[in-house]
């Protein structure tokens, strides 16, 4: 799982997005970014190499070049990734590709929401949650839900959109009642 950072990754991702937009290749670069992000995320060994300061920039670049050639990615995407390696930023690739997806989603009006529920959600519940998210998220044209089951909630669900969390779980309500009772004492 990638981490949200406040480093240079958003700027790098914006540069990649602008490059793709300038060449009318956002959808192709996006497909490359998703695929390559999965490649990096699925390999602990590759992540270790990319984060290892002992491994030279040129070695990282060579490893990435082989992977990119095998994947047959767009030239602009390949050049971007290799430039990051050449400049000693290979360790930032995973987060940069994550930020690229966020920038693309925002440009296309796609809002991603995380839903944690006590039980598996039905298709009707998913549609209702999507409608709810559209009313809460400014400019949302499409909603993508990432769902997770956590039985500790006992009943209900929590929806997280960006930094906003909407808690409609039994445990959330019990916690709210507990806090209210403590404030009375």
Backbone as numpy.savetxt, mean C-alpha at the origin, in Angstrom:
# Nx Ny Nz CAx CAy CAz Cx Cy Cz
5.13 -6.67 4.73 4.29 -5.49 4.73 5.18 -4.24 4.73
4.79 -3.28 3.93 5.58 -2.06 3.85 5.17 -1.10 4.96
6.05 -0.20 5.25 5.80 0.77 6.30 5.59 2.14 5.69
4.75 2.93 6.32 4.57 4.30 5.90 5.76 5.10 6.40
6.37 5.85 5.51 7.54 6.62 5.88 7.34 8.08 5.51
8.19 8.91 6.05 8.16 10.32 5.70 9.47 10.71 5.03
10.17 9.72 4.49 11.43 9.96 3.81 11.20 10.36 2.36
12.16 10.04 1.51 12.09 10.47 0.11 11.17 9.61 -0.77
10.66 8.51 -0.26 9.86 7.59 -1.08 8.68 8.26 -1.78
7.91 9.13 -1.11 6.81 9.78 -1.83 7.29 10.62 -3.02
8.42 11.29 -2.88 8.97 12.09 -3.98 9.40 11.18 -5.13
10.05 10.08 -4.81 10.48 9.14 -5.85 9.26 8.56 -6.58
8.26 8.21 -5.81 7.04 7.64 -6.39 6.35 8.66 -7.30
6.33 9.91 -6.86 5.72 10.97 -7.68 6.49 11.14 -8.98
7.82 11.07 -8.91 8.64 11.17 -10.12 8.32 10.03 -11.09
8.16 8.81 -10.57 7.81 7.67 -11.41 6.42 7.87 -12.01
5.48 8.34 -11.19 4.12 8.56 -11.70 4.13 9.64 -12.80
4.84 10.72 -12.57 4.91 11.79 -13.57 5.56 11.29 -14.86
6.60 10.49 -14.74 7.26 9.90 -15.91 6.26 9.04 -16.69
5.52 8.21 -15.97 4.54 7.33 -16.61 3.44 8.16 -17.28
2.97 9.20 -16.60 1.90 10.05 -17.15 2.39 10.79 -18.40
3.63 11.26 -18.36 4.20 11.97 -19.52 4.29 11.09 -20.75
4.48 9.79 -20.54 4.61 8.85 -21.66 3.34 8.03 -21.87
2.23 8.47 -21.28 0.94 7.77 -21.40 1.06 6.28 -21.05
1.84 6.01 -20.02 2.05 4.62 -19.66 1.74 4.31 -18.22
0.81 5.04 -17.61 0.51 4.83 -16.20 0.02 3.40 -15.94
-0.86 2.89 -16.79 -1.40 1.55 -16.53 -0.31 0.49 -16.65
0.59 0.62 -17.63 1.66 -0.37 -17.80 2.69 -0.27 -16.67
3.08 0.95 -16.33 4.03 1.14 -15.22 3.40 0.65 -13.92
2.12 0.90 -13.75 1.41 0.44 -12.55 1.44 -1.09 -12.46
1.20 -1.75 -13.58 1.25 -3.22 -13.59 2.66 -3.70 -13.25
3.66 -3.04 -13.82 5.06 -3.39 -13.51 5.34 -3.18 -12.03
4.89 -2.05 -11.48 5.14 -1.73 -10.08 4.48 -2.74 -9.15
3.25 -3.11 -9.43 2.55 -4.10 -8.60 3.27 -5.43 -8.62
3.64 -5.86 -9.82 4.31 -7.15 -9.97 5.66 -7.13 -9.27
6.44 -6.07 -9.46 7.78 -6.03 -8.88 7.73 -5.85 -7.37
6.72 -5.14 -6.89 6.53 -5.00 -5.45 6.28 -6.39 -4.83
5.48 -7.20 -5.51 5.22 -8.56 -5.02 6.49 -9.40 -5.03
7.32 -9.23 -6.07 8.58 -9.96 -6.15 9.46 -9.62 -4.95
9.59 -8.33 -4.67 10.44 -7.91 -3.54 9.84 -8.36 -2.22
8.55 -8.14 -2.04 7.89 -8.47 -0.78 7.90 -9.96 -0.48
7.89 -10.77 -1.53 7.82 -12.22 -1.31 9.18 -12.87 -1.06
10.25 -12.11 -1.19 11.58 -12.69 -1.00 12.33 -12.01 0.14
12.42 -12.70 1.25 13.18 -12.18 2.39 14.65 -12.01 2.01
15.17 -12.93 1.19 16.57 -12.86 0.77 16.83 -11.60 -0.06
15.94 -11.31 -1.00 16.10 -10.11 -1.83 16.02 -8.86 -0.97
15.08 -8.83 -0.06 14.97 -7.67 0.84 16.24 -7.50 1.67
16.79 -8.60 2.14 18.02 -8.54 2.93 19.17 -7.98 2.10
19.27 -8.40 0.85 20.32 -7.90 -0.03 20.14 -6.40 -0.28
18.90 -5.99 -0.58 18.64 -4.59 -0.89 18.92 -3.67 0.31
18.76 -4.20 1.52 18.98 -3.40 2.73 20.40 -3.54 3.30
21.19 -4.43 2.72 22.53 -4.70 3.25 23.52 -3.65 2.73
24.09 -2.89 3.63 25.05 -1.85 3.25 26.36 -2.43 2.76
26.64 -3.69 3.07 27.89 -4.33 2.64 27.83 -4.69 1.15
26.62 -5.00 0.65 26.46 -5.33 -0.76 26.58 -4.04 -1.57
27.44 -4.05 -2.57 27.71 -2.83 -3.35 26.49 -2.41 -4.17
26.46 -1.14 -4.51 25.39 -0.60 -5.35 25.35 -1.32 -6.69
26.54 -1.56 -7.26 26.60 -2.20 -8.58 26.08 -3.65 -8.51
26.33 -4.33 -7.40 25.81 -5.70 -7.24 24.30 -5.69 -7.13
23.77 -4.75 -6.37 22.32 -4.62 -6.24 21.71 -4.30 -7.60
22.35 -3.39 -8.33 21.86 -3.01 -9.66 21.85 -4.23 -10.59
22.92 -5.04 -10.54 23.01 -6.22 -11.40 21.92 -7.24 -11.06
21.68 -7.45 -9.79 20.64 -8.39 -9.35 19.28 -7.90 -9.83
19.01 -6.62 -9.63 17.72 -6.06 -10.05 17.57 -6.10 -11.57
18.65 -5.86 -12.30 18.60 -5.90 -13.77 18.20 -7.28 -14.27
18.75 -8.32 -13.65 18.39 -9.69 -14.04 16.90 -9.94 -13.77
16.44 -9.54 -12.60 15.02 -9.74 -12.26 14.10 -8.96 -13.20
14.48 -7.73 -13.49 13.65 -6.89 -14.37 13.63 -7.43 -15.80
14.76 -7.94 -16.26 14.81 -8.53 -17.61 13.92 -9.77 -17.69
13.99 -10.61 -16.65 13.14 -11.81 -16.63 11.66 -11.44 -16.61
11.34 -10.35 -15.93 9.95 -9.91 -15.82 9.46 -9.17 -17.06
10.39 -8.77 -17.93 10.06 -8.06 -19.17 9.22 -6.80 -18.90
9.74 -5.96 -18.01 9.04 -4.73 -17.65 9.31 -3.63 -18.68
8.53 -2.57 -18.60 8.71 -1.40 -19.46 10.09 -0.79 -19.24
10.64 -0.21 -20.30 11.97 0.39 -20.24 12.04 1.50 -19.19
11.03 2.37 -19.14 11.04 3.47 -18.16 11.05 2.95 -16.73
10.27 1.90 -16.48 10.23 1.32 -15.14 11.59 0.70 -14.79
12.15 -0.03 -15.72 13.46 -0.65 -15.49 14.51 0.41 -15.20
14.54 1.46 -16.01 15.52 2.53 -15.81 15.35 3.21 -14.45
14.10 3.39 -14.02 13.82 4.00 -12.72 14.37 3.13 -11.59
14.08 1.85 -11.62 14.53 0.93 -10.57 16.06 0.87 -10.54
16.66 0.76 -11.69 18.13 0.67 -11.74 18.79 1.98 -11.30
18.17 3.10 -11.60 18.69 4.39 -11.13 18.65 4.45 -9.61
17.56 3.97 -9.02 17.49 3.94 -7.55 18.62 3.09 -6.98
18.89 1.95 -7.60 19.98 1.09 -7.12 21.33 1.79 -7.29
21.51 2.42 -8.44 22.79 3.10 -8.74 23.04 4.24 -7.75
21.98 4.89 -7.30 22.10 6.02 -6.37 22.08 5.58 -4.90
22.12 4.27 -4.67 22.15 3.78 -3.29 20.80 3.80 -2.59
19.75 3.74 -3.36 18.40 3.80 -2.79 17.60 2.52 -3.01
18.26 1.43 -3.29 17.57 0.16 -3.54 16.75 -0.28 -2.32
17.21 0.09 -1.14 16.49 -0.28 0.08 15.13 0.42 0.19
14.92 1.45 -0.61 13.67 2.21 -0.56 12.65 1.77 -1.61
13.02 0.78 -2.42 12.15 0.38 -3.53 10.76 -0.06 -3.10
10.68 -0.92 -2.11 9.39 -1.45 -1.68 8.45 -0.34 -1.25
8.92 0.56 -0.41 8.08 1.68 0.03 7.77 2.64 -1.11
8.72 2.85 -2.01 8.49 3.72 -3.15 7.38 3.17 -4.04
7.39 1.88 -4.28 6.35 1.26 -5.10 5.00 1.30 -4.40
5.01 1.21 -3.08 3.79 1.35 -2.29 3.23 2.78 -2.46
4.10 3.77 -2.36 3.69 5.15 -2.53 3.19 5.42 -3.96
3.82 4.79 -4.95 3.36 4.93 -6.33 1.90 4.51 -6.44
1.56 3.38 -5.82 0.18 2.89 -5.86 -0.77 3.88 -5.20
-0.35 4.47 -4.09 -1.18 5.47 -3.41 -1.43 6.68 -4.30
-0.37 7.14 -4.96 -0.49 8.31 -5.84 -1.42 7.99 -7.01
-1.26 6.83 -7.60 -2.13 6.44 -8.71 -3.58 6.32 -8.24
-3.78 5.69 -7.10 -5.15 5.56 -6.58 -5.80 6.92 -6.38
-5.05 7.84 -5.81 -5.59 9.19 -5.58 -5.95 9.86 -6.90
-5.08 9.74 -7.89 -5.33 10.34 -9.19 -6.57 9.76 -9.87
-6.84 8.49 -9.60 -7.98 7.81 -10.23 -9.22 7.77 -9.34
-9.16 8.42 -8.18 -10.32 8.45 -7.29 -10.59 7.13 -6.60
-9.56 6.32 -6.43 -9.71 5.02 -5.76 -9.30 5.18 -4.30
-10.18 4.78 -3.41 -9.91 4.85 -1.99 -9.79 3.44 -1.45
-8.72 3.20 -0.70 -8.52 1.88 -0.09 -8.93 1.97 1.37
-9.74 1.03 1.79 -10.18 0.98 3.18 -9.88 -0.41 3.74
-9.47 -0.43 4.99 -9.22 -1.71 5.67 -10.41 -1.99 6.57
-10.95 -3.19 6.45 -12.09 -3.60 7.27 -11.68 -4.81 8.09
-11.76 -4.66 9.41 -11.51 -5.77 10.32 -12.86 -6.12 10.93
-13.27 -7.37 10.74 -14.58 -7.79 11.23 -14.45 -9.01 12.12
-15.48 -9.22 12.94 -15.48 -10.37 13.85 -15.71 -11.67 13.11
-16.37 -11.59 11.95 -16.65 -12.77 11.13 -16.54 -12.37 9.66
-16.51 -13.35 8.80 -16.45 -13.10 7.36 -17.66 -12.26 6.94
-17.43 -11.26 6.10 -18.48 -10.37 5.66 -19.23 -10.94 4.46
-20.53 -10.70 4.41 -21.31 -11.12 3.25 -21.14 -10.09 2.13
-21.54 -10.45 0.93 -21.41 -9.51 -0.18 -22.29 -8.28 0.04
-23.45 -8.44 0.68 -24.31 -7.30 0.98 -23.64 -6.36 1.99
-22.99 -6.93 3.00 -22.28 -6.10 3.98 -21.12 -5.36 3.33
-20.41 -6.02 2.44 -19.29 -5.39 1.74 -19.80 -4.21 0.92
-20.92 -4.39 0.22 -21.49 -3.29 -0.59 -21.89 -2.12 0.29
-22.47 -2.40 1.46 -22.86 -1.32 2.38 -21.63 -0.57 2.91
-20.59 -1.31 3.23 -19.36 -0.67 3.71 -18.74 0.17 2.61
-18.75 -0.32 1.37 -18.23 0.46 0.24 -19.02 1.76 0.09
-20.35 1.69 0.20 -21.18 2.90 0.11 -20.83 3.87 1.24
-20.64 3.34 2.45 -20.28 4.16 3.60 -18.96 4.88 3.35
-17.96 4.14 2.86 -16.64 4.72 2.61 -16.73 5.82 1.55
-17.53 5.60 0.51 -17.69 6.62 -0.54 -18.26 7.92 0.03
-19.13 7.81 1.03 -19.71 9.02 1.62 -18.71 9.73 2.53
-17.75 9.01 3.06 -16.77 9.58 4.01 -15.49 10.07 3.35
-15.12 9.48 2.22 -13.85 9.82 1.57 -14.10 10.81 0.43
-13.46 11.95 0.52 -13.61 12.99 -0.49 -13.07 12.52 -1.83
-13.87 12.68 -2.88 -13.43 12.34 -4.24 -13.39 10.87 -4.55
-13.97 10.03 -3.70 -13.93 8.59 -3.94 -14.87 8.21 -5.08
-14.29 7.63 -6.12 -15.09 7.12 -7.23 -15.20 5.61 -7.15
-14.20 5.00 -6.56 -14.17 3.55 -6.40 -13.55 3.24 -5.06
-14.03 2.18 -4.43 -13.50 1.77 -3.13 -12.92 0.36 -3.24
-11.72 0.20 -2.72 -11.09 -1.10 -2.64 -11.01 -1.47 -1.17
-11.60 -2.60 -0.82 -11.59 -3.04 0.58 -10.56 -4.14 0.79
-9.81 -3.98 1.86 -8.89 -5.02 2.32 -9.52 -5.55 3.60
-9.92 -6.80 3.59 -10.65 -7.36 4.73 -9.78 -8.29 5.56
-10.11 -8.33 6.83 -9.40 -9.18 7.78 -10.41 -9.61 8.85
-10.32 -10.84 9.30 -11.20 -11.33 10.36 -10.41 -11.36 11.67
-11.01 -10.78 12.72 -10.42 -10.78 14.06 -11.54 -11.11 15.04
-11.59 -12.34 15.46 -12.68 -12.80 16.33 -12.69 -12.09 17.68
-11.59 -11.46 18.06 -11.52 -10.74 19.33 -12.49 -9.56 19.37
-12.95 -9.11 18.21 -13.93 -8.01 18.18 -15.30 -8.47 18.69
-15.52 -9.78 18.73 -16.76 -10.43 19.19 -17.92 -10.24 18.22
-18.18 -9.01 17.79 -19.25 -8.74 16.82 -18.95 -7.39 16.18
-19.47 -7.20 14.97 -19.29 -5.92 14.30 -18.00 -5.84 13.52
-17.55 -4.59 13.28 -16.37 -4.38 12.45 -15.77 -3.00 12.70
-14.53 -2.83 12.21 -13.85 -1.54 12.21 -13.47 -1.23 10.77
-13.66 0.01 10.35 -13.28 0.44 9.01 -12.23 1.54 9.16
-11.09 1.38 8.49 -10.04 2.38 8.52 -9.84 2.91 7.11
-9.99 4.24 6.97 -9.77 4.91 5.70 -8.73 5.99 5.97
-7.52 5.77 5.47 -6.44 6.72 5.76 -6.16 6.70 7.26
-6.28 7.86 7.88 -6.03 7.95 9.33 -7.33 7.93 10.13
-8.46 7.82 9.46 -9.76 7.79 10.14 -10.20 6.36 10.40
-10.65 6.11 11.62 -11.16 4.78 11.96 -12.59 4.91 12.46
-13.46 4.06 11.94 -14.86 4.01 12.34 -15.07 2.66 13.00
-15.37 2.68 14.29 -15.46 1.45 15.06 -16.91 1.11 15.35
-17.40 0.06 14.71 -18.76 -0.42 14.93 -18.70 -1.85 15.50
-17.67 -2.10 16.31 -17.51 -3.43 16.88 -18.05 -3.45 18.31
-18.40 -4.63 18.78 -18.87 -4.79 20.15 -17.78 -4.39 21.13
-16.54 -4.83 20.88 -15.44 -4.48 21.78 -15.20 -2.97 21.80
-15.35 -2.32 20.67 -15.20 -0.87 20.61 -16.26 -0.16 21.45
-17.47 -0.66 21.38 -18.55 -0.06 22.17 -18.38 -0.32 23.66
-17.91 -1.52 24.00 -17.65 -1.82 25.41 -16.53 -0.94 25.94
-15.48 -0.74 25.13 -14.38 0.14 25.54 -14.87 1.57 25.74
-15.75 2.03 24.87 -16.30 3.39 24.99 -17.12 3.52 26.27
-17.89 2.47 26.57 -18.68 2.50 27.82 -17.76 2.49 29.04
-16.71 1.71 28.99 -15.75 1.63 30.09 -15.10 2.99 30.33
-14.69 3.67 29.25 -14.09 5.01 29.37 -15.09 6.01 29.93
-16.33 5.91 29.48 -17.37 6.83 29.97 -17.61 6.61 31.46
-17.61 5.36 31.88 -17.84 5.07 33.30 -16.67 5.54 34.15
-15.45 5.42 33.63 -14.28 5.90 34.37 -14.30 7.42 34.51
-14.77 8.10 33.52 -14.80 9.57 33.58 -15.85 10.08 34.56
-16.86 9.26 34.84 -17.89 9.63 35.80 -17.36 9.53 37.21
-16.50 8.53 37.44 -15.94 8.33 38.80 -14.94 9.35 39.16
